[in-house]
Amino acid sequence: MAILESALTVRRVSRVFSRLRHSSSRDCILRRIPKNAVCAELGVYQGNLSEQILARAPKKLHLIDPWKFEPDPAYIASWYGGSVGESQARMDAIYESVVNRFRSATRSGIMEVHRKTSTGCCAQFPDNYFDWIYIDGNHCYEFVKLDLEMYLPKVKPHGLVAGDDYGSPGWWQDGVTKAVDEVIASGRFEKLLIENNQFLLRKI
């Protein structure tokens, strides 16, 4: 039992350092996003990036995440499955912590928190609504591709689409890279930046 608890502690500490690394790696994106923008974060988890986006003074920020535990063995190494995700009760607690963390921003109307999947939430936004979005939800190829396809009409002409873990194979078997490369090749996005496993595209 002690060995198991030690292994779990090591894994959790590793996740903390991973989130800190992500925070600094995203600076290359945050420096380039417009202020006073209407934007969305697809895949929120604990809201660390959300706080950085708020510091950029958005006009409106939509946080979209189902905060759903995935028991499927395919997600055992993800933040929302296996020993890290632990259970639906843990995901519920993370959701509540995000709501509490941004209570002031939601009360002021700057932020809205949507506990839905990105696909389930998409239809409520009008076309040409977002100045930019950040995609960091389910990293499997089919889900990233679907986010890029479904949210394309929702982004304004020449609006920005950014995301995480490009060039990072991970448990998702490089699904992010494959999906992003495909939409760039389709001619609907211009590649602006690939840096620190972040991607930044402009809608054409």
N, C-alpha and C positions, 0 to 999 in steps of 0.2 A: 504493500500500500504506500509506504514512504517513497519507494522508487517511482511509483506512478505519479504521486503528488509532485515530486521533484521534477519529473519530465514535463508535467503540465505547467509548472511554474516557469521553467526554462522557455517553453513555447510561448507563454504569455508575455514574458519579458522580451522575447524576440519580436513579438507583434508590436509591442510598444515602440521599440527602436525602429521597426519598419514604418510605423506611422509618423515618427519624427523625421525620418529620411524623406518620406513622401511630402511632408510639410515644406521642407526646403527645396525639394526637387521641383515643386510646382511654381516656384517664384518666376521661372521663365515664362509661364503662362500668365500669372497674375499681373506681371508688369505690362502685359500687352492688351489686357481686356479693358473695354471702355468704362468710364464712370457714368453714373446716372443711367445705367442700363437695365433693361428687363432681361432676366437671366434665369437659368434653371440648373440645378445640380441633380443628376440622375445617379442615385447611389450615394447615400449620405453617411451611413453608419453612425458614428458618434458626433459628427458635425464639426470636425476640426477644420476642414476646408471651408465649410460654410462660414465659419467665423472670419476666415481670411477674406472671403468674398465680401462679407459685410463691411470689412474695413475699406473696401474699394468704393463704398458709398453707392450701392445699386439703387435704382428706382424701385425695383421689385425683384425679389429673389424667391423662387419656388424650389422647395426641397422635396424630392420625390424618392421614396424608398418604401418597400413593403414591410421592412423589419420582420422578415419571415425566416424562421429556422428551416434549413434544408436537411432532412435526414438521409437523403440519398448519398451512398458512399462516394459518388462523383464529387461531392462538395466537402469531403472530410477535411481538406486542407484550407478551406475558405474561412473567412471571418464570420460567416453565418452558418457554418456547418461543423460537424466533428466536435472536438474537445474545446475549440475556441468559441464557437457559437453556443455550445452546450445544450441549449433547449429553447423552446419558444418563450419560456418565462424570461430568459436572459435577453432575448431580442425585444420583448415587451418592455423590459427595464431600460434598455438602451433607447428605445423610442421615447419613453417618458422623460429620460434625461435630456434628450434633444429638445423636446417640447419645453421643459423647464429652462434649459440653457438659453433659449431664444424667445422666451415669453414676451420680453419687452419689444423685440422686433416684430413679432406677430401682432401684438396689440396695436402697434403704431401703423400697421398695414404694409410695412416694408417687406415682410416675409410671410409666406404661406407654407405650411407643412402638409404634405399630401402622403398619407399612409396607403400607397397604392403601388402597383408595379408601374414601370415607365410606360408600358403599352396600355395599361388600364387607365392611365391618367392623360394620355396624349390627346384624346378627342376633345377634352374640355378647353383646350387652347385654340384660339383662332389661328389661321394661317398668317404668316409674316408677323408673328407676335414677339419672338425673342430676338434680342440683339446678339446673344450668345448663350451656348449651353455647354456644360461639362459632363461628359459621359464616364461614369465609373461604377456601373451596376454589375450585373452578371457578365463576366468576362468571356464566357463561351462564345465561339464564333457566331452562332445563329442569333444570339441575343444582342451582341454588339451590332451586327449587321441590321437587325430589326430596329434598334434604337436610331441608327444613322438614317435608315430609310424612312421611318415613321416621323421623325422630328425634322427632316429636311424641309418640308413645306411650312413648318411652324417657325423656322428661322427666317429673319428678314433677308432680302437680297443683299449679298456681300456681308451677311452676318457671320459670326464665328462659331465653330464647333471644336471643342477641345476635349481631351480625355487622357486617361492614365494607362500605363503599362504597355505602351507600344514597344515592341522589341524585347519584351520580357515574357518568355514562354510560359512559366508558371503552371499551375495545375490545370489551367484553361487551354493548354496546348497551343499557345500563341494565337488564340482566337482574335484578340484585339488587333494584332498586326495584320492578319489575313483580311479581316473585315475592313479596316481602314485603307489598306492598299487597294482593295477592290473598288471602294467608292471613289478614291482618287483616280483610278484608271477609268472609271465610268465618265469622267469629265464634268461631274457635278460639283466637285470640290477642288480648290486650289490648295496645295500643301504650302503652308507658311513656315512651319517649324516642326522639327523632330529633335527633341533635346531632353535629357534626363528621363527617358522613357515616357515623356509627354508628347502628345501630338496636338497641333493647332492647324485647323483648316479654315478656309474661307469659302462660303457658299458662292457659287458662280451664277 
